[in-house]
């Protein structure tokens, strides 16, 4: 996947034979212009397709307008137009797969990763040819949804997942082969990130696993790129391009896409590192690969026959990874020391049935310990005695690398004191996974989360707030409504009678909370949304590596008639409940629905200062419009919880999920430490 474009001098596209190629990535037609994203003095914004947008005009230095993470924004529906002559041509894709499969010669049951897969054109072609275990990962929500829709139309069983190539959500020694196709390599500003990708690929490859990279010929492009070009995309759209070389070896590009009647649609900038054969060979060797082979060059046979750019000439590299099988549940010397902080089984817990730890809780803890034991490179110890927690942490201070905070019960098993555990860790100076006290305080208050979302323009369900002292209230939301404790988690206080269709039912639901459950805090009365009940998980941290997990929905098809379709306390805690028939399934959503949920969830993750992992609950209204319901920092980590169900759908094991959360915390802490060190160094070199 690479924004293609760069017309080589002296050779037409039609004069070269096509052996294959893979997609670049798209441009964000619905967002601000790239110049605006970079803080340009121009206030021009990309407008809707129905109105005329402005460009920033002549640019002297392209590098000043290229976003550090341009690849996050540029791959969507407009990309499928500008590069459609290659990436939407089935003949080109088929030709490429003929070539790649011939080189790799893999059995049909091989586990194959199509890394940076775009809309999955290569993945789907492999599946059509009988390959049974094809995995596809990319960072573009739009392209992934596009690929899912294609697979659904053809009845193909595809595994699409959103993620970062520098931190793959797969187990060690998992794949027989990894393919990085269509010049989908070299996007990062820092060349060291390219090395991280290759090392991550090496981690998930089996011993003697194969890597195939389809990469632009950097030496050719340095000599042959055109500073300016333009081409007709179709009868309505044309694209003008500017290019230049940066001092660090990247090709800088600008594309201005124009509609003949509507004017400029998009003005965007991107940059790609150019690798010579010697440079990519050296990088592969640094990453631990050997038997590096160049298998000739390819050029796509484009029917448009205009500007092929970075797809004009590409070489195919294959290499083997000679390594030993990674040890399972074996902890060598030099491993990281992790203390796992848990709830205390000696104290009551008002959230649990029976208000105490039971056999299911102990089984859940055993499952977690077994899963952690499968992760190599760590030594785990456990703290669950809250009476001695302060002193226990004082004793191990400086002797552990990080605390894995899995105490979602709260300090002394009091839910509202969940924030006290990270506060104690902060006071001891021990780094830990998951949310800070402030984030947990924010998200415990459902109404506060709603207010933050509304301020950001994120859609929420209509609702009103009832204070503890209120005996009367203004009914500002039409029936049906759902009554929730504003300060609670784990669906405490929410049952089948929480959904109300008239005033009498509403009064009974409020009285149940106040009188039977002795709840003395504010109540939230929210419009009850009748559409799909959805949840999405996120693991990682913005600015580092972040994995947006698949959106799943609750399947209510087996629920007895007449019961409200909610996943309340009964569904989560009562195995004998009629709600025990619920199950989580991949969500069937439109492109727009998925985009809203994913984009808004990531924005809320950042705004609420979530860390390492979180889950966001959404629901569609009767019109199919997504509405945010709740934010869940430090969501349930148990083997049968929603987060692990989402991961299972994504092909991520329970052990791998825990490892991803733990590594996200470690990476974040190391990044913070490095930034602090750099800041101190800068201060010492530049005294006031």
C-alpha positions in Angstrom: 0.0 0.0 0.0 1.7 3.1 -1.0 0.4 6.3 -2.5 1.7 5.4 -5.9 2.5 8.3 -8.2 5.9 9.2 -9.7 6.2 9.1 -13.4 9.6 7.8 -14.5 11.1 9.6 -17.4 11.7 7.8 -20.6 9.4 4.8 -20.1 5.7 4.5 -20.5 3.7 2.3 -18.2 2.5 0.2 -21.1 6.0 -0.7 -22.2 6.6 -2.9 -19.1 5.1 -6.2 -18.3 3.1 -6.5 -15.1 4.1 -9.1 -12.6 2.2 -7.7 -9.7 1.8 -5.0 -7.1 -0.1 -4.1 -4.0 -2.1 -1.1 -2.7 -0.9 2.1 -1.4 -3.3 3.8 0.9 -6.1 6.4 0.8 -6.6 10.0 1.4 -9.0 11.4 4.0 -11.7 13.2 2.1 -13.8 14.1 5.0 -11.2 15.6 7.3 -9.3 18.8 7.4 -6.7 19.4 4.7 -3.3 18.1 5.4 -2.0 21.7 5.7 -4.6 22.5 8.3 -3.6 19.3 10.3 0.0 20.5 10.3 -1.0 23.9 11.8 -0.6 25.8 8.6 -1.4 29.5 8.8 -4.0 28.8 6.2 -7.4 28.3 7.6 -8.7 26.4 4.6 -10.5 23.2 5.5 -11.5 20.4 3.3 -15.2 20.7 2.7 -17.8 18.2 1.7 -17.9 16.9 -1.8 -20.9 19.1 -2.5 -19.0 22.3 -1.9 -15.7 23.8 -3.2 -12.7 23.4 -1.0 -9.5 25.5 -1.1 -5.9 24.5 -1.3 -3.0 26.3 0.4 -1.6 27.3 -2.9 2.0 27.2 -3.9 4.4 25.4 -1.4 8.1 26.0 -1.3 9.0 23.2 1.0 6.8 20.0 1.0 8.5 18.7 4.1 6.9 21.4 6.2 3.4 20.1 5.4 3.9 16.4 5.8 2.4 15.1 9.0 4.6 12.9 11.2 1.8 10.2 11.0 0.4 11.0 7.6 -0.4 7.4 7.1 -3.2 7.6 9.7 -5.3 9.9 7.6 -4.6 9.3 3.9 -6.0 5.9 3.3 -9.8 5.9 2.6 -12.3 6.3 -0.2 -10.4 8.9 -2.2 -7.3 6.7 -2.2 -9.4 4.0 -3.9 -10.0 6.5 -6.7 -6.6 7.9 -7.1 -4.9 4.5 -7.1 -7.8 2.4 -8.3 -6.2 1.7 -11.7 -3.9 -0.7 -9.7 -5.5 -1.6 -6.4 -9.0 -2.2 -7.8 -7.9 -4.2 -10.8 -8.6 -7.9 -10.3 -6.3 -9.0 -13.1 -3.4 -7.1 -11.5 -4.1 -8.7 -8.1 -4.4 -12.2 -9.7 -1.2 -11.8 -11.5 0.6 -10.7 -8.4 -0.7 -13.6 -6.3 0.4 -16.0 -9.1 3.9 -14.6 -8.7 4.0 -14.5 -4.9 2.6 -17.9 -4.3 4.9 -19.3 -6.9 7.9 -17.9 -5.1 6.7 -18.9 -1.6 5.3 -22.3 -2.5 3.3 -22.6 0.7 0.8 -25.4 1.5 -2.9 -24.4 1.6 -3.1 -24.8 5.4 -0.2 -22.4 6.0 -0.8 -19.5 8.4 -0.2 -16.3 6.4 -0.2 -12.7 7.5 -0.9 -10.0 4.9 0.6 -7.1 6.8 -0.5 -3.6 5.9 -3.2 -5.3 3.9 -5.3 -2.2 2.9 -8.7 -3.4 1.6 -7.3 -7.0 1.6 -7.2 -7.6 -2.1 -4.3 -10.0 -1.8 -5.8 -11.7 1.3 -9.1 -12.3 -0.5 -7.4 -13.7 -3.6 -5.5 -16.1 -1.4 -8.7 -17.2 0.3 -10.4 -17.7 -3.1 -7.5 -20.0 -4.0 -8.0 -22.3 -1.0 -5.7 -20.8 1.6 -7.5 -21.5 4.9 -5.5 -19.4 7.4 -5.0 -15.9 6.0 -4.8 -13.1 8.5 -5.0 -9.4 7.5 -3.9 -6.4 9.5 -4.0 -2.7 8.7 -4.4 0.7 10.4 -7.1 2.1 8.1 -10.6 1.5 9.4 -12.1 2.5 6.1 -10.1 0.0 4.0 -10.6 -2.8 6.5 -14.4 -2.3 6.4 -14.3 -2.2 2.6 -12.5 -5.5 2.6 -14.9 -7.0 5.1 -17.8 -6.0 2.9 -16.1 -7.6 -0.1 -15.5 -10.8 1.8 -19.2 -10.9 3.0 -20.5 -10.4 -0.6 -18.4 -13.3 -1.8 -19.0 -15.5 1.2 -15.3 -15.6 2.1 -14.1 -16.3 5.6 -11.6 -13.4 6.2 -9.8 -12.3 9.3 -9.4 -8.5 9.2 -8.0 -6.6 12.1 -6.9 -3.1 12.9 -3.5 -2.6 14.4 0.0 -1.2 14.3 2.7 -3.1 12.4 5.2 -2.1 15.1 3.3 -4.1 17.7 1.5 -7.0 16.3 -1.4 -8.6 18.2 -0.3 -12.2 17.5 1.5 -14.8 19.5 5.1 -15.7 19.1 6.0 -18.3 16.5 2.5 -18.1 14.9 2.9 -17.6 11.1 4.5 -19.7 8.4 4.8 -16.6 6.2 4.3 -12.9 6.3 3.8 -10.7 3.2 4.3 -6.9 3.1 3.0 -6.0 -0.4 2.5 -3.1 -2.7 5.2 -0.9 -1.2 3.6 -0.8 2.3 7.0 -0.4 3.9 8.9 2.8 4.8 6.0 5.1 5.9 7.5 6.1 9.3 9.4 9.3 9.9 12.0 7.5 11.9 13.8 4.7 10.0 14.2 2.8 13.3 10.4 2.2 13.2 10.9 0.2 10.0 13.4 -2.0 11.9 10.7 -2.4 14.7 8.3 -3.8 12.0 10.8 -6.3 10.8 11.6 -7.5 14.3 7.9 -7.8 15.2 7.5 -9.9 12.0 10.4 -12.0 13.2 8.7 -12.5 16.6 5.5 -13.8 15.1 7.1 -16.0 12.4 7.8 -19.6 13.1 11.4 -20.8 12.9 12.3 -21.0 9.2 9.3 -18.8 8.4 9.3 -16.8 5.2 9.0 -13.1 4.7 8.1 -11.6 1.3 8.3 -7.8 0.7 7.2 -6.1 -2.5 9.0 -2.8 -2.4 9.7 0.2 -4.6 13.1 0.4 -6.2 14.5 3.4 -4.3 17.5 3.9 -6.6 15.3 4.0 -9.6 12.9 6.5 -8.1 15.6 8.8 -6.9 16.8 9.2 -10.5 13.4 9.1 -12.3 10.8 10.8 -10.2 9.1 13.9 -11.7 8.8 17.1 -9.7 5.3 17.6 -11.2 2.7 15.5 -13.0 -1.0 15.2 -13.4 -3.5 12.5 -14.6 -7.2 12.0 -15.1 -8.6 9.5 -12.6 -11.8 9.2 -14.6 -14.1 11.6 -16.5 -14.8 13.7 -13.4 -11.7 13.7 -11.3 -8.1 14.6 -12.0 -5.0 14.7 -9.8 -2.0 17.1 -9.8 1.2 16.0 -8.0 4.4 17.6 -6.7 7.4 15.7 -5.4 10.8 16.3 -3.9 13.5 14.4 -2.1 14.2 15.0 1.6 17.7 15.0 3.1 16.8 11.8 5.1 16.1 9.7 2.0 12.3 10.1 1.7 10.3 11.0 -1.3 7.9 13.8 -0.4 4.7 14.0 -2.3 1.7 16.3 -2.6 -1.6 15.4 -4.3 -4.4 17.9 -5.2 -7.5 16.0 -6.3 -10.0 18.1 -8.2 -13.6 17.5 -9.5 -14.4 19.1 -12.8 -17.6 20.7 -11.4 -17.0 20.8 -7.6 -13.4 22.1 -7.6 -10.7 20.9 -5.3 -11.7 17.9 -3.2 -8.5 17.2 -1.3 -5.0 18.6 -0.9 -2.7 16.1 0.9 0.9 15.4 1.7 2.8 12.2 2.4 6.4 10.9 2.5 7.9 7.4 1.9 11.4 6.2 2.6 13.3 5.0 -0.5 15.3 1.8 -0.1 18.0 0.6 -2.4 18.7 -3.2 -2.6 21.8 -2.7 -0.4 19.9 -0.6 2.2 17.0 -3.1 2.6 19.4 -6.0 2.7 21.3 -4.3 5.5 18.1 -3.6 7.4 16.9 -7.2 7.1 20.2 -8.5 8.4 20.0 -6.1 11.4 16.6 -7.6 12.1 18.0 -11.1 12.2 17.0 -12.4 8.7 19.2 -14.4 6.3 19.0 -16.0 2.9 17.9 -12.7 1.4 16.9 -13.1 -2.2 15.8 -10.6 -4.9 13.2 -12.2 -7.2 13.2 -9.8 -10.1 11.1 -6.6 -10.6 7.5 -6.0 -11.3 5.3 -3.3 -12.8 1.5 -3.3 -12.9 -0.3 -3.4 -16.2 -2.5 -0.4 -15.5 -5.5 0.1 -17.8 -5.4 3.9 -17.1 -1.8 3.9 -18.3 -0.9 7.2 -16.8 1.1 8.0 -13.6 2.1 4.8 -11.8 4.5 6.5 -9.5 6.0 4.4 -6.7 4.4 1.3 -8.3 6.3 1.8 -11.5 9.2 -0.5 -10.6 9.3 -2.7 -7.5 11.5 -5.6 -6.5 10.4 -8.7 -4.6 12.5 -9.7 -1.7 12.2 -13.0 0.1 14.1 -14.1 3.2 14.1 -16.8 5.9 14.2 -16.5 9.6 16.6 -19.0 11.3 15.7 -19.0 14.9 14.8 -21.4 17.8 11.3 -22.0 18.9 10.5 -19.5 21.7 10.2 -21.1 25.1 6.7 -21.3 26.5 6.2 -20.7 30.2 9.9 -20.7 30.7 11.5 -17.8 32.4 15.2 -17.3 31.6 17.5 -15.0 33.5 17.1 -11.3 32.9 13.3 -11.4 32.8 11.1 -8.5 33.8 9.7 -8.5 37.3 6.0 -7.9 37.5 3.8 -7.7 40.6 0.1 -8.3 39.9 -2.3 -6.4 42.2 -5.7 -8.0 42.7 -8.9 -7.7 44.8 -8.8 -9.0 48.3 -10.9 -12.2 48.9 -10.9 -11.6 52.6 -13.3 -8.6 52.3 -16.9 -8.3 51.2 -17.7 -7.0 47.7 -21.1 -5.5 47.2 -20.9 -6.0 43.4 -20.6 -9.8 43.5 -23.5 -12.1 44.1 -23.5 -13.0 47.7 -21.2 -10.0 48.2 -18.1 -12.3 48.5 -15.5 -14.1 46.4 -16.8 -17.5 45.3 -15.6 -20.5 43.4 -16.0 -18.7 40.1 -13.8 -15.9 41.2 -11.0 -18.2 42.3 -11.3 -20.1 39.0 -11.0 -16.8 37.2 -7.9 -15.9 39.1 -6.4 -19.3 38.3 -7.2 -18.9 34.6 -5.4 -15.5 34.7 -2.3 -17.0 36.5 -2.1 -19.8 34.0 -2.4 -17.4 31.1 0.4 -15.2 32.5 2.6 -18.2 33.0 2.5 -18.8 29.2 4.2 -15.4 28.6 7.9 -15.7 28.3 10.3 -13.1 29.7 8.5 -12.2 32.9 8.5 -13.3 36.5 5.1 -12.7 38.2 4.3 -12.2 41.9 0.9 -11.4 43.3 -0.5 -9.0 46.0 -4.1 -9.3 47.1 -4.0 -8.5 50.9 -5.3 -4.9 51.0 -4.6 -4.6 54.7 -0.9 -4.9 54.2 -0.8 -3.5 50.6 0.9 -0.3 51.6 3.7 -2.1 53.4 4.0 -4.8 50.8 4.5 -2.2 48.1 7.1 -0.4 50.2 9.1 -3.6 50.5 9.2 -4.3 46.8 9.8 -0.7 45.7 12.7 -0.7 43.3 12.6 -4.5 43.1 9.9 -4.7 40.4 9.8 -3.3 36.9 6.0 -2.7 36.8 2.8 -3.4 38.6 0.1 -5.1 36.6 -3.0 -3.5 38.1 -5.9 -5.9 37.9 -7.6 -4.7 41.0 -10.9 -3.7 39.3 -12.8 -4.5 42.5 -11.4 -1.3 44.2 -9.3 -0.8 47.3 -10.8 -3.0 50.0 -13.2 -4.2 47.3 -15.1 -0.9 47.3 -15.9 -0.1 43.7 -15.8 3.7 44.2 -12.2 3.2 45.6 -10.9 1.6 42.4 -8.9 4.8 41.8 -7.2 4.4 45.2 -5.1 1.5 44.0 -3.2 3.4 41.3 -3.0 6.3 43.7 -1.1 4.1 46.2 1.2 2.9 43.4 1.8 6.5 42.4 2.7 7.4 46.0 5.2 4.5 46.0 6.7 5.6 42.7 5.9 2.2 41.1 4.9 2.3 37.4 1.7 0.4 36.7 -0.6 -0.7 33.8 -3.9 1.0 33.1 -5.6 4.2 34.0 -4.6 6.9 36.5 -6.7 7.9 39.5 -8.0 10.9 37.6 -9.2 8.8 34.6 -10.9 6.3 36.8 -12.7 9.1 38.7 -13.8 10.7 35.4 -15.2 7.5 33.9 -16.9 6.3 37.1 -19.3 9.2 36.6 -21.5 8.3 33.6 -23.0 11.8 33.3 -19.5 13.4 33.3 -18.4 11.1 30.4 -21.6 12.1 28.5 -20.7 15.8 29.0 -17.2 15.4 27.8 -18.5 13.5 24.7 -21.1 16.2 23.9 -18.4 18.9 24.2 -16.3 17.0 21.6 -19.3 16.5 19.3 -19.5 12.8 19.9 -23.1 11.5 19.8 -24.7 10.4 23.1 -28.2 9.2 24.0 -30.6 11.9 25.4 -30.8 11.7 29.2 -31.6 13.6 32.4 -30.1 13.6 35.8 -31.8 13.0 39.2 -30.0 14.1 42.3 -30.4 12.2 45.5 -32.5 14.9 47.1 -34.9 15.2 44.1 -38.4 13.9 44.8 -39.8 15.3 41.5 -38.1 15.7 38.2 -38.6 17.0 34.7 -39.2 14.2 32.2 -37.3 15.5 29.3 -36.8 12.2 27.4 -39.5 10.2 25.8 -40.3 6.6 26.6 -38.8 4.0 26.6 -36.0 5.0 29.0 -33.4 3.0 31.0 -32.6 3.9 34.6 -29.0 3.6 35.7 -27.0 4.4 38.8 -24.8 7.3 37.7 -22.0 6.1 39.9 -21.5 2.4 39.5 -19.8 -0.2 37.3 -20.2 -3.9 36.3 -23.9 -3.1 35.5 -24.7 -3.0 39.2 -28.3 -1.8 39.7 -29.3 -2.5 36.1 -31.8 -5.3 35.5 -34.8 -6.1 33.2 -37.0 -3.7 35.2 -34.6 -0.8 34.5 -36.1 -0.4 31.0 -39.3 1.7 31.6 -42.2 2.4 29.2 -44.3 4.7 31.4 -44.2 6.9 34.6 -45.2 4.0 36.9 -42.4 1.8 35.7 -39.9 4.7 36.0 -41.0 5.4 39.6 -40.6 1.7 40.5 -37.1 1.6 38.9 -36.0 4.7 40.8 -37.4 3.4 44.1 -35.7 0.1 43.6 -32.3 1.8 43.5 -33.0 4.1 46.4 -34.9 1.8 48.7 -33.9 -1.8 47.9 -30.3 -1.2 46.9 -29.8 1.7 49.3 -28.2 3.7 46.5 -27.7 7.3 47.7 -26.0 8.9 44.7 -27.4 10.5 41.5 -29.5 8.6 39.0 -29.2 8.8 35.2 -32.3 8.3 33.1 -31.4 7.8 29.5 -33.4 7.2 26.4 -33.5 3.4 25.7 -31.9 2.8 22.3 -33.4 -0.1 20.4 -30.7 -0.7 17.9 -27.7 -3.0 18.0 -25.9 -3.2 21.4 -22.2 -2.7 20.6 -18.8 -2.6 22.3 -15.3 -1.9 21.1 -11.9 -2.5 22.8 -8.6 -0.6 22.5 -5.2 -1.9 23.6 -2.1 0.4 23.4 -1.5 4.1 23.6 -1.8 6.9 21.0 1.5 8.1 19.8 3.1 4.7 20.4 1.3 1.5 19.3 -2.4 1.1 19.5 -4.7 -1.7 18.4 -8.3 -1.0 17.8 -10.1 -4.3 18.2 -13.1 -5.4 16.2 -16.5 -4.0 17.2 -18.8 -6.8 18.6 -22.5 -6.8 19.3 -24.6 -8.7 21.8 -26.7 -11.4 20.1 -30.2 -11.3 21.7 -31.8 -13.8 19.2 -32.1 -16.5 21.9 -33.5 -14.2 24.5 -37.1 -15.1 25.6 -39.8 -12.8 24.1 -40.7 -9.9 26.2 -37.4 -9.3 28.0 -35.6 -6.0 27.3 -32.5 -6.4 25.2 -29.9 -5.3 27.6 -26.7 -6.8 29.0 -27.3 -6.0 32.6 -26.3 -7.3 36.0 -28.3 -10.6 35.5 -26.5 -11.4 32.2 -23.0 -10.8 33.8 -23.4 -12.3 37.2 -26.3 -14.8 37.4 -25.6 -18.1 35.6 -29.3 -19.2 36.1 -30.7 -16.0 34.6 -32.8 -16.1 31.4 -30.1 -13.7 30.1 -27.5 -16.4 30.2 -28.2 -17.2 26.5 -26.5 -14.0 25.3 -23.3 -14.2 23.2 -21.0 -11.7 21.6 -20.7 -11.8 17.8 -18.9 -9.7 15.2 -20.9 -6.6 14.5 -22.5 -6.2 11.1 -22.2 -2.4 10.5 -22.0 0.0 7.7 -18.8 1.8 6.8 -20.1 5.0 8.4 -21.3 3.4 11.6 -17.9 1.6 12.1 -15.9 4.7 11.3 -17.9 6.9 13.8 -17.5 4.3 16.6 -13.8 3.6 16.0 -12.8 7.3 15.5 -14.8 8.6 18.4 -13.7 5.8 20.8 -10.0 6.7 20.1 -10.8 10.4 20.6 -12.4 9.6 24.0 -9.5 7.3 24.9 -7.2 10.2 24.5 -9.5 12.9 26.0 -10.2 10.9 29.1 -6.5 10.0 29.4 -7.1 6.3 29.3 -3.9 4.2 29.2 -2.9 0.8 27.9 -6.5 -0.6 27.4 -10.1 0.4 27.6 -13.5 -0.5 26.3 -16.3 1.7 25.0 -20.0 0.8 24.9 -22.2 2.0 22.1 -25.7 1.5 20.9 -27.6 2.3 17.7 -30.8 4.1 17.8 -33.9 3.2 15.7 -32.4 5.1 12.8 -29.1 3.2 13.0 -27.2 6.2 14.4 -24.4 5.2 16.9 -24.6 6.7 20.4 -21.9 6.4 23.0 -23.1 5.0 26.3 -20.1 4.5 28.6 -16.3 4.5 28.8 -14.6 1.6 30.7 -11.0 2.2 31.6 -9.3 -0.9 33.1 -12.2 -3.0 31.8 -12.7 -6.6 33.1 -9.6 -8.7 32.4 -11.2 -12.1 33.1 -11.2 -15.0 30.7 -14.9 -14.8 30.1 -15.2 -11.0 30.0 -16.2 -8.8 27.1 -12.6 -7.7 26.4 -11.4 -11.2 26.0 -14.5 -12.1 23.9 -13.6 -9.3 21.5 -10.0 -10.5 21.4 -11.1 -14.1 20.7 -13.1 -12.8 17.7 -9.9 -11.1 16.6 -7.9 -14.3 16.9 -6.0 -13.1 20.0 -5.7 -15.6 22.8 -6.3 -14.8 26.4 -2.6 -15.0 27.2 -1.8 -12.7 24.3 -4.4 -10.2 25.4 -2.8 -10.0 28.9 0.6 -9.7 27.3 -0.5 -6.9 25.0 -1.9 -4.9 27.9 1.3 -5.5 30.0 3.6 -4.5 27.1 1.5 -1.4 26.4 2.2 -0.3 29.9 5.9 -1.1 29.7 6.3 0.7 26.4 4.4 3.8 27.7 6.5 3.9 30.8 9.8 3.6 28.9 8.7 6.3 26.5 7.8 8.6 29.4 11.2 7.9 31.0 13.0 8.7 27.8 11.1 11.9 27.2 11.9 13.0 30.8 15.6 12.2 30.3 15.7 14.1 27.0 14.0 17.1 28.6 16.5 17.1 31.4 19.4 16.9 28.9 17.9 19.8 26.9 17.6 21.9 30.0 21.2 21.3 31.0 22.4 22.2 27.6 20.3 25.3 27.4 20.3 26.9 30.8 18.0 29.9 31.3 
